[in-house]
Amino acid sequence: MKNIFQKKTKSGIEQLQKEQKKRVIPDLDKYLIFSFSVLILYTLAEFICSTITGISHDTLTTCLYAAFGGETLLCAIIKKYKLKRS
């Protein structure tokens, strides 16, 4: 277990700051996790609803996948080419 109560030296403070920075998830990654979870949850809900009622919602499915799929693609392009400003 690491000692939380270190002396307040430059190296100790810098070490604590580095540890805190490592734990932070970037906003882009949070949005990607949200997008994928929405797509998975919608797919499961649509499968259950279409199995029970026999009706599929084609337009809603197309719009949802276009919106979240497009956003996911744009996030991937931003990550690949590092277009975001830090």
C-alpha positions as CSV (number, residue, x, y, z in Angstrom):
1,M,0.0,0.0,0.0
2,K,1.3,3.4,-0.9
3,N,2.0,6.0,1.7
4,I,-0.6,8.8,1.2
5,F,1.1,11.1,3.7
6,Q,4.3,11.9,1.9
7,K,6.5,14.8,2.6
8,K,5.5,17.8,0.5
9,T,8.5,17.9,-1.7
10,K,8.4,18.6,-5.4
11,S,8.9,15.0,-6.3
12,G,6.1,13.9,-3.9
13,I,3.7,16.4,-5.2
14,E,4.5,15.6,-8.8
15,Q,4.1,11.9,-8.1
16,L,0.6,12.5,-6.6
17,Q,-0.3,14.7,-9.6
18,K,0.8,12.0,-12.1
19,E,-1.3,9.4,-10.2
20,Q,-4.4,11.6,-10.3
21,K,-3.9,12.2,-14.0
22,K,-3.8,8.5,-14.8
23,R,-7.2,7.8,-13.3
24,V,-9.1,10.3,-15.4
25,I,-11.0,9.0,-18.4
26,P,-10.9,11.4,-21.3
27,D,-14.3,12.9,-22.4
28,L,-14.1,11.4,-25.8
29,D,-13.7,7.9,-24.4
30,K,-16.7,8.5,-22.1
31,Y,-18.8,9.5,-25.1
32,L,-17.7,6.4,-27.0
33,I,-18.7,4.2,-24.1
34,F,-22.0,5.9,-23.9
35,S,-22.6,5.5,-27.6
36,F,-21.8,1.8,-27.7
37,S,-23.9,1.2,-24.6
38,V,-26.9,3.0,-26.2
39,L,-26.5,0.9,-29.4
40,I,-26.3,-2.3,-27.5
41,L,-29.2,-1.5,-25.2
42,Y,-31.4,-0.4,-28.2
43,T,-30.5,-3.5,-30.1
44,L,-31.5,-5.7,-27.2
45,A,-34.7,-3.8,-26.6
46,E,-35.7,-3.8,-30.3
47,F,-35.0,-7.6,-30.5
48,I,-37.3,-8.2,-27.5
49,C,-40.0,-5.9,-28.7
50,S,-39.9,-7.3,-32.2
51,T,-40.0,-10.9,-30.9
52,I,-43.0,-10.2,-28.6
53,T,-45.1,-8.0,-31.0
54,G,-43.8,-9.0,-34.4
55,I,-43.4,-5.4,-35.4
56,S,-40.0,-3.9,-36.2
57,H,-39.3,-0.2,-36.1
58,D,-37.2,0.2,-39.3
59,T,-37.1,4.0,-39.4
60,L,-36.3,4.5,-35.8
61,T,-33.5,1.8,-36.0
62,T,-32.0,3.5,-39.1
63,C,-32.0,6.9,-37.5
64,L,-30.5,5.7,-34.2
65,Y,-27.8,3.8,-35.9
66,A,-27.0,6.6,-38.3
67,A,-26.8,9.1,-35.5
68,F,-24.7,7.1,-33.0
69,G,-22.7,5.3,-35.7
70,G,-21.8,8.6,-37.3
71,E,-20.8,10.1,-34.0
72,T,-18.7,7.0,-33.2
73,L,-17.0,7.3,-36.6
74,L,-16.2,10.9,-36.1
75,C,-14.8,10.2,-32.6
76,A,-12.6,7.5,-34.2
77,I,-11.3,9.9,-36.8
78,I,-10.6,12.5,-34.1
79,K,-8.6,9.9,-32.1
80,K,-6.8,8.5,-35.1
81,Y,-5.6,11.8,-36.5
82,K,-5.5,13.6,-33.1
83,L,-7.7,16.5,-34.3
84,K,-8.8,17.5,-30.8
85,R,-7.1,20.3,-29.0
86,S,-5.7,19.4,-25.6
